[in-house]
Amino acid sequence: MISYYKIMEKNFYKEDVDMRDTEQKTGVAMEQAENMAEFAGIELQDHDPRVKLYATLRDKTSDQSLFAEVLRILGDTEALNKLIGAYHKVGIHCPICLKVVAPGEEYR
């Protein structure tokens, strides 16, 4: 899904983001996930990890990063390259990779 390739690897494993933090949240993201699951007929358990993961991803990623993952998942490399080209600029914080881009550094 949303980058068990990129986002999960980068934001959760490398930066040690703890999904347990979302247990404290009763916010909009968790309600959205629960509503989507109910509408789709997906049975959720108490403290369902899918809801926690969704809420964490919504909380810890930028819109640009999520959109980049959508393009990557759909295989739209032309649009993905345009998005990266527009946001991944040297010396500026990139909302896709979530860091300041160094000279010569390419988006991964």
N, C-alpha and C positions, 0 to 999 in steps of 0.2 A: 504494500500500500504506500502511503506517503513516505516515501523512501525509507523503508526498512533497508533502503539502499543509502540514501543521503541523510535525511533529517534525523532518523533514529540514530544512525551511526555517529553523526556529528554532534547533535544537540544532547543526546541522552547518554551515550556511552563515553564519549570523549570529555564532555563537560560535566558528567555525573549528575545530571538533572534527576531528581528523585520523584517518580510518579506518585509516591505516597503523599506528597504535598497536596495533591488534588483531593485527597479524602477530606480536607478541611473546606473545600470549595462546594458551595451549593449554587454556584453561579449559572449564568446563562448557557455556557458551553455544555455543562453536564445535562442541563434540561433539554438543550437542543438534541444531544445525542440520544437521550431517553425518548424524546418525542419521535425522532426519526426511526428508532428501533421499534417503537410501538406501532407506528404507521405501517412499517414494513412487515410487521408480524414476527419480529425477532424477540425471542424471550431473553430477558436479562436477569442475571442473578444479583443479589445484594452485593454492592461494592464491585460491580462488574469491571474487569480490567479494560474492556473495550471502551467503556464510557470514560474511564480515567485517562486512557491513552488519548482519546479524542480531545478531551478537555485540556490535557497537557499540551498537545500539539497546537491547539488553537491559542493557548496562552503563551507558548514559547517560540512561535514562528511568525514571521512577517507575512503579509499578504503576498508580497512578491515571491517569497520562498515557496509558499503553497502553490502559487500559480506556476512557478517554474517546475514543480513536481508534477502538476497536472499535465503540462506540456511534455515532460519527459515520459510519463506513464503512457500518454497517447502516442508517443513516437513522433511528435511534431518538432523535429530538430530545427527546421527553419525558423519557426516562431520562437523556440527556446533560445537559439543563437541571437535573435534580435533582442529578446528580453535581457539576456546576459550582456549583450553589447550596450544596451541602454543604461544599465545599472552598475555594471562591474567596471568601474573607472579607477585608475591609479590615484591614490591619495584620498579617496572618498570612501566613506562607510557604505558597503554594499548590502542592501537589504535582502539579497538572495543568499549570499554566503555568510552574512552577519559579521563581517569584519572589515577593517580598512585594508584596501588592496595595495600591496607593495609593487614597486616597479618590476616588470617582467613576470609577475604572477598571473597565471591563467586560472579561470574558474574550473573547478573540478566537479 
